Amino acid sequence: MKTTELVFVGIGRSVVALNRATGEQVWATRIKGYDFVNVVLDGGNIFATCCGEIFCLDPLTGQVLWHNPLKGFGTGLASIATDNAARSGPAAVLAEKQRQDQASAASTVTT
């Protein structure tokens, strides 16, 4: 299988690869974190961030190639920028940040 035949999803502490034609799950890799996982395919690798940490995965197997906890930078949302990732942009990260800000504001109002 080729990476062009896959769709990669970051969700619920995991990165999931789906068959682009059928939607069938090809693999899933659990990474440290909570609900939001930012994912970018670039240079033949999957880069995923969650809880202020970054992981590099093999796109065909989901195997973790390396992991960096980015110690000292906190546990907030992290965006990924690479030469080829400009096409995907940070829209997903910005949308999640807005959702979290709205949820925080709503909980402040209700308490």
C-alpha positions in Angstrom: 0.0 0.0 0.0 1.2 3.6 -0.7 0.7 6.6 1.4 -1.4 8.2 -1.4 -3.9 5.4 -0.7 -4.3 6.4 2.9 -6.0 9.1 5.0 -4.5 9.9 8.4 -6.7 11.0 11.3 -5.6 12.3 14.7 -8.3 11.4 17.3 -8.6 10.4 20.9 -4.9 9.8 21.8 -4.3 8.0 18.5 -3.3 8.4 14.9 -5.3 6.2 12.6 -4.7 5.3 9.0 -7.7 4.6 6.8 -7.9 3.2 3.3 -8.8 6.2 1.2 -11.1 4.2 -1.2 -13.0 2.1 1.4 -12.6 3.9 4.8 -11.3 0.6 6.3 -8.8 1.0 9.2 -5.3 0.0 8.1 -3.6 0.7 11.4 -3.9 2.7 14.7 -1.2 3.9 17.0 -1.9 5.2 20.5 0.2 8.1 21.5 0.4 10.0 24.8 -2.2 12.6 25.3 -5.8 13.3 25.4 -8.4 14.1 22.8 -6.8 16.4 20.1 -4.0 15.1 18.0 -2.5 17.3 15.3 -1.2 15.2 12.3 0.9 16.1 9.2 2.2 13.9 6.5 5.6 15.2 5.2 8.8 13.8 3.8 7.5 10.2 3.9 6.7 10.4 7.7 3.7 11.2 9.8 4.3 13.9 12.5 1.8 14.0 15.3 1.6 16.4 18.3 -0.4 15.9 21.4 -0.1 17.4 24.9 3.0 19.4 23.9 4.9 16.3 22.6 5.8 15.3 19.1 5.9 11.8 17.5 7.3 10.7 14.2 5.4 7.6 12.7 6.0 5.4 9.8 2.9 6.1 7.5 2.6 2.5 6.3 2.8 0.7 9.7 2.1 3.3 12.4 5.4 2.4 14.1 6.8 5.2 16.3 10.1 6.1 14.7 11.0 8.7 17.3 9.4 10.8 20.1 10.4 14.1 21.7 8.6 15.2 24.9 9.6 18.8 24.2 10.3 19.3 27.9 9.9 22.7 29.3 7.4 23.9 26.7 4.2 23.0 28.5 1.4 20.7 27.4 -0.8 22.9 25.2 -1.6 22.6 21.5 1.3 22.4 19.2 1.4 23.1 15.5 3.7 21.5 13.0 5.4 23.4 10.1 7.6 21.7 7.4 8.5 22.5 3.9 5.7 20.5 2.5 3.1 21.0 5.2 2.2 24.5 4.1 -0.6 23.0 2.0 -2.4 21.6 5.0 -1.9 24.7 7.1 -2.7 25.2 10.8 -6.5 25.4 10.3 -7.2 22.3 12.5 -5.1 23.6 15.3 -6.7 27.0 15.2 -10.2 25.4 15.2 -9.3 23.3 18.2 -7.9 26.3 20.1 -11.1 28.2 19.4 -13.2 25.3 20.6 -11.1 25.0 23.8 -11.3 28.8 24.4 -15.1 28.8 23.9 -15.5 25.8 26.3 -13.4 27.5 28.9 -15.4 30.8 28.6 -18.6 28.8 28.8 -17.5 27.0 32.0 -16.4 30.3 33.6 -19.8 31.8 32.9 -21.7 28.9 34.4 -19.7 28.7 37.6 
